[in-house]
Amino acid sequence: MSAEAELAAVGRRLLDPAALPLERLESLEDSKVPVRVFVAARHDAVTGVLCDEAVFSLRHYDELLEQVLPGTRYLVGEDDAARQVRLRQLHAAQAWLDARRPPETSTEPPQMAPGFRTWVAAMAREEANAILDVLEHRARTGEAVNFAREYAFLIAYRMARRIIGVPAPEKVPGLVRLIVMARNVMRPGPWLRLKDELGDSVATLVMLQPLFGHVFGTVVRSNGAIAWLSRKTAGPALDAIDTAFAMPQIAPDDSLLSALVAVKPQFADVTDYDLQARSVLFELMGALVLIIGKSLSEMAAFTTSPAGAAAGVDWHTLVARLSDRGATVRDHDAVVNEVLRLTGGSRLTRTVRHDCQWRGVDLKAGDRVVVLIDAASRDPAIFAQPERFQPDPARPYVTSGPLQGPHVCYGRGIAWTIIREAIVATKGRIMPADGASLAVFAGLPDDLPFIACRQ
């Protein structure tokens, strides 16, 4: 049995209410590193691990970033003084941007406030319609639309460009060209070409994807080839951010980069302001380009599949539910999260801070705990009929990570808003081709055929 199959089997066992909250999985351990690996799958155990900062650390992610990009950090990392600086930068930049829009009264965090999300939604609609206008002629030619590459990842890139404010590097690294060439040779259909904005989106995605695999795919020790590839591909993306900081006038006025440059005088006490701000931009750019594009593609693939039909949701149902003007924002968020819950597949890792007993399981400092978000999202103790599409704002979705604590996802509202608007914009313009199924390359969605609708 492969490690992945064994992990899935452990996940199923742990959903038993009588099981311990954690189970050791030696197949994920490395004989060269004296670290034990445990797995959490039940919803209560997963949320407990994600939220118990006193026992479980995120330094694992900091260490992996340091291996390939010294000095670079994510907000998804240890909650230390430097992370607090990055949060202050984000909040100050958000306040600067909010001051440029009509004032509002809201009890939500700034990044979840209605006015901010309305602003994001307006941009997403504009970008979606611009892309769909270009694809409109396919209704006459009959040429298929590659939903993953020509829509999902492209709108994710264009939104990142507008919200973050960092353009693609002027020169595409040679290694990125080789990876794209390998994809073109190995995959049937039209080639991906590194020109215009579609090419920029492909290049940016290829530059960032190996690093995400290195950081979030590693449990104990990263594969040496992935670490090397991450260093070579992500470096140019960081260089592009440095270039943009040196010439902030090239960024949109209402971008995060412009805001971070504007609020810099408020941080006279921070000697490494640019380094910390670069990390903020780098993380959010990666999340927007990679996670939103991947999520959109996988949601479309699920709702065009037999599994989606069995769950009670197809693409047209999804579009209709998200187009419902009588529904609230929370209702729409629940629909997005419900489909994300059903697509599943993600996992996170935490490191045990000190020797302890946690919920009856003896742990040692340095032990790793892998939390299975996909299993927790189908825990029948929490989600009645877990295989059925039943969106409800009251459901405790963990599709974007912890439900509370300092590591609640900062960009969740941005992501849910873009995903919703991108899906709604397709109504009457593109739709799944008959028998459409998702093709994958290097672990990412690569092709999902849609057709353009005749107006």
Summary of the structure (lengths in Angstrom):
residues: 455
radius of gyration: 21.7
end to end distance: 51.5
largest distance: 65.9
contacts: 1495
relative contact order: 0.18
helix: 55%
strand: 9%
